[in-house]
Amino acid sequence: MQTYLLLGADGGPYRSGTQGRWGGHRGSKIYGRLDCPAALRTIARGGYVAHRVFFADEVTAVAAGFRPCATCCEDRYRQWQTARENGRRRTP
């Protein structure tokens, strides 16, 4: 049986019999769809692959501290950005 290495909500790796449905970049802590045009362009140029991680679902990616991609998850990214900006305004 083939297994896949995914990241869990705690950010730690684990083996799964099910392939990840979301991809991410460990360094920039961004997650997005596996067919994301921005990620695919970067991969085609030879970048990104060494730091690529996978998640079973979007909830797990968020719990692991990753933010949505501005290209393939534009609506979620805008919500994340607004929440982040609102949090900054509350900080003394």
C-alpha positions as CSV (number, residue, x, y, z in Angstrom):
1,M,0.0,0.0,0.0
2,Q,1.3,3.4,-0.9
3,T,1.5,6.1,1.8
4,Y,1.8,9.8,1.5
5,L,3.6,12.2,3.9
6,L,1.2,14.9,5.1
7,L,1.4,17.6,7.8
8,G,-1.0,17.5,10.6
9,A,-2.7,20.3,12.5
10,D,0.3,20.4,14.9
11,G,2.6,21.0,11.9
12,G,4.2,17.6,12.3
13,P,4.5,15.0,9.5
14,Y,2.5,11.8,9.4
15,R,2.0,9.0,6.9
16,S,-1.5,8.6,5.3
17,G,-3.0,6.1,2.9
18,T,-4.8,9.0,1.3
19,Q,-3.1,11.6,-0.9
20,G,-3.1,15.2,0.3
21,R,-5.8,17.5,-1.2
22,W,-4.0,20.8,-0.5
23,G,-0.4,21.8,-1.0
24,G,1.8,24.3,0.8
25,H,5.2,25.9,1.1
26,R,6.9,25.2,4.4
27,G,9.1,28.4,4.3
28,S,6.4,30.9,3.5
29,K,3.7,29.1,5.4
30,I,1.2,29.5,2.4
31,Y,-1.3,26.8,1.4
32,G,-3.4,26.4,-1.7
33,R,-5.0,24.1,-4.3
34,L,-2.8,21.5,-5.9
35,D,-3.6,23.1,-9.3
36,C,-2.7,26.6,-8.2
37,P,-1.2,28.4,-11.3
38,A,1.3,30.4,-9.2
39,A,2.6,27.2,-7.5
40,L,2.7,25.3,-10.8
41,R,4.7,28.1,-12.5
42,T,7.2,28.1,-9.6
43,I,7.6,24.4,-9.7
44,A,8.1,24.5,-13.5
45,R,11.0,26.9,-13.0
46,G,12.5,24.4,-10.5
47,G,11.6,26.1,-7.3
48,Y,9.3,25.3,-4.4
49,V,9.6,21.5,-4.5
50,A,12.1,21.0,-1.7
51,H,9.9,22.9,0.7
52,R,6.5,21.6,-0.5
53,V,4.2,20.0,2.0
54,F,0.7,18.5,1.7
55,F,-2.4,18.6,3.9
56,A,-5.4,16.3,4.0
57,D,-7.8,19.3,4.1
58,E,-7.9,23.0,4.4
59,V,-8.8,23.1,8.1
60,T,-5.6,21.2,8.9
61,A,-3.5,23.7,6.9
62,V,-5.0,26.6,8.8
63,A,-4.5,24.8,12.1
64,A,-0.9,24.2,11.3
65,G,-0.4,28.0,10.9
66,F,-0.5,28.3,7.1
67,R,-2.2,31.2,5.4
68,P,-4.3,31.0,2.1
69,C,-2.7,31.6,-1.2
70,A,-3.6,35.0,-2.7
71,T,-3.8,33.4,-6.2
72,C,-5.9,30.3,-5.9
73,C,-7.7,31.1,-2.7
74,E,-8.3,34.8,-3.3
75,D,-11.5,35.0,-1.2
76,R,-10.0,33.2,1.8
77,Y,-6.8,35.3,1.4
78,R,-8.8,38.5,1.6
79,Q,-10.6,37.3,4.7
80,W,-7.3,36.3,6.3
81,Q,-5.8,39.6,5.4
82,T,-8.7,41.6,6.9
83,A,-8.6,39.6,10.1
84,R,-4.9,40.1,10.4
85,E,-5.2,43.9,9.8
86,N,-8.0,44.1,12.4
87,G,-5.8,42.3,14.9
88,R,-3.1,44.8,14.4
89,R,-5.4,47.7,15.1
90,R,-6.3,46.3,18.5
91,T,-2.7,45.9,19.6
92,P,-1.6,48.8,21.8
